[in-house]
Amino acid sequence: MVALLKLRFAPHETVHSLSIEFHVRVQLNGETLAEYSRVLMGLRNRMEKAAASETEHRALALLRDTALKYQFIEGVQEQSVRQ
């Protein structure tokens, strides 16, 4: 019942909206590197689940590691960690 209500009334996530959220996400004050990494991985997983087609899903999966690596580096607060 809860799943049906969420499907019917919850805001619909799109790959585009999740992609924006993923690319603007930076490490927050007090957030550890592990926590930041988990948030980015969660966003990527949600993007793949929101894919409209199997082709889009496969493309997102192929780019997962590269996208995670670059966004993690860009979003880390400490310069020394980025290097």
Secondary structure, 3 states (H helix, E strand, C coil): CHHHHHHHHCCCCCHHHHHHHHHHCCCCCCCCHHHHHHHHHHHHHHHHHHCCCHHHHHHHHHHHHHHHHHHHHHHCCCHHHHC
